[in-house]
Amino acid sequence: MNARVPGFVWRIVAGYALVAVLWILVSDEIVAWVAADLAEATWISGVKGVGFVLVTAGLLYGVLRRFWRKVMLHGTRGREATARYRALFEHGNDAMLVIAEGDERILEANRAAGLLYGPGKQALVGRRFSDFQVAAPPEGGDEAVPAGTIWHRKAGGLRFPVEVATTALTWDGEPVRLVIVRDVSGALAQKVTLDRLAHRDALTGLPNRQVLADHQRLAMAHAQRTGSLLGVCFLDLDGFKAVNDSFGHEAGDELLRQIARRIKAQLRAGDTVVRLGGDEFVLLLVDLDALAECEGILMRVLTAIAQPVALDGHQARVTASIGVAVYPNDGLGADRLLRDADEAMYRAKAAGKNRIAFFNAILERRAKVREELLDRVTRAMNEAQLTLHYQPIVSMGSGRVLAVEALLRWAHPVLGVLPASEFLPFVNDGRVALDVDLFVLACARADMAQWRTGGCEPALHVNLFAHASHLPRLVDAIAALAGDLPAQALTVEVDSANLMHGAEVSGTLLSACHALGVRVALDGVVAGSDSIHAMVTGTFDEIKIAPGLMGLGPGASGLPPLVRAHLDLAAVAGRHLVAKELGFPEHLPLLAAAGCPAVQGFAVSKPVAAAEVPALLTRQFAWTGIGSGDSNGWI
Ligand SMILES: Nc1nc2c(ncn2[C@@H]2O[C@H](COP(=O)(O)OP(=O)(O)OP(=O)(O)O)[C@@H](O)[C@H]2O)c(=O)[nH]1
């Protein structure tokens, strides 16, 4: 209790003391000055004393009356306030408890507290407040329940979420706390419902697209922290539309629900499955050590999905295609990973559905570089950076030029002149292959027209990719070039590696060319049954072998058996054979001695520009080396 004397009391006492002292000091002087004699002075002093007593008594009465009124008023107000607070405490809707500071023993509880915890407020007094707090119930682990929610227990054991507010007070001079407890189970249930609606897919109950970004961000951070892999998997059902069409939309919905449950059942704790919408799902597989682990889980998912689904008296069956991007191996951003997984999923569909396809960043980058190169090749054709050079194919017997082979060169503005071997392998199989084939045929035709005006008309070899899908357009261009030349003066060279992958293509190409009077050469023969088959059956008009790739190295004193076998077989079968890419003059006498009909390569002549071809054709390549030892060579 506050025992301090109010300030106004001190002020009154001090004022009274001052007036009294002044009166004592001054009043006798006044009496002596006013009174005419002693008797009169005695009488005035008596009156003065009585007057002083009456005045001070009057003052005292006034002060005490005022003080008394204040005290009375204060007491009434205090009692009224106490009654009001007690009514609030007693009848408030919130549970209120007064608990001792320290051991939290309940000193008083209101009616609402009695109802909240049961069985009544009196039963609460003396118990510890902390005893009511319990851990969250298992269903309280719902992600929609905010973290940090406090759970209390009723007398019957039921758990409920609460909000607690405390205020420090004194109670009979002792420190206590007033605790207000509010049951928030209603509000929380409402929040959980709203949260479910916002973050859950209504059909399957799975998390929805809104949740995916958060889950993915956390999963990526986890992978980074632990050094593990994260599989971001895009799953799309195969043939789902047919279920809707055959059994109705309701049945389709039921199938989606069952498939969602099956997917979830195959995942591990910590993994996530989200329904994006329609028949699309995203799976986040965490804590992976290797791709094989990811593949194992997804194989189980595929198997589970492929089991028949019972739909109201019917049985439906769907499969799924899954595309996987792996963090941090593939795209490093969340959006990029999803896009990569989506792209891989389309690859899984294209490859026949019901399968898994992994996105591979390295392959993808390589493909990108290849695409860029193809664009550059296209630009090079448009900007006349690609030209044809011509290399003679020379008869071993006569030393005359039998034909010239058109070889592409790229006058690259930065890298200088690039031979075909440096860029054509990228073009093969690509979308630009037909353009390059048509470009070669058109250039050769233009060069041929130039030569003809100069009075020469060499036999011509052109190299074509001749892809199956391009043949109809290609044949027209071949026909146009062949039409400018005498019959059999045009030879189309096709790489043996290309023909390996399309036997029926070679058949179509061969018959189309033969119908046009165009020869076809099988180029790039290294070894194997293709060349033997070609020579024995006579399907090709010419075989070109590269002795250097058959073991004929620099300084060789004899031909490798493989070269000799090809030469012998060509001779026996009566086929024309050209030994190409000859870089060493010392190989020429060996080939000549073995009966090689024709040769081509730097040891004979390098490729020359179109303008130099007429001079090349007049040249008589004279073989000077037969029997003359070191001076072997062509002049
Ligand atoms: N029952 C049902 N159908 C849906 C729902 N959302 C989308 N669809 C249908 O799901 C189908 C999905 O189309 P697609 O993925 O092309 O069907 P698909 O037969 O699986 O085709 P592929 O993926 O190429 O195998 C469409 O016909 C949509 O109308 C849904 O909530 N319930």
The ligand as an ORCA input file, in Angstrom:
! r2SCAN-3c Opt
* xyz 0 1
  N     -12.012    -35.845    -65.565
  C     -11.226    -34.775    -65.661
  N     -10.623    -34.488    -66.835
  C      -9.813    -33.408    -66.891
  C      -9.567    -32.586    -65.779
  N      -8.723    -31.589    -66.167
  C      -8.420    -31.804    -67.463
  N      -9.076    -32.904    -67.918
  C      -9.026    -33.508    -69.257
  O      -7.806    -34.219    -69.320
  C      -7.427    -34.371    -70.681
  C      -5.928    -34.129    -70.758
  O      -5.542    -34.104    -72.078
  P      -4.260    -34.869    -72.582
  O      -3.161    -34.821    -71.579
  O      -3.961    -34.329    -73.940
  O      -4.835    -36.349    -72.710
  P      -4.038    -37.676    -72.895
  O      -4.994    -38.629    -73.506
  O      -3.447    -38.081    -71.586
  O      -2.920    -37.307    -73.948
  P      -1.366    -37.669    -73.871
  O      -0.834    -36.895    -72.701
  O      -0.792    -37.214    -75.185
  O      -1.257    -39.155    -73.678
  C      -8.266    -33.374    -71.465
  O      -9.225    -34.103    -72.203
  C      -8.967    -32.535    -70.391
  O     -10.282    -32.153    -70.780
  C     -10.241    -32.899    -64.557
  O     -10.097    -32.230    -63.530
  N     -11.035    -34.001    -64.540
*
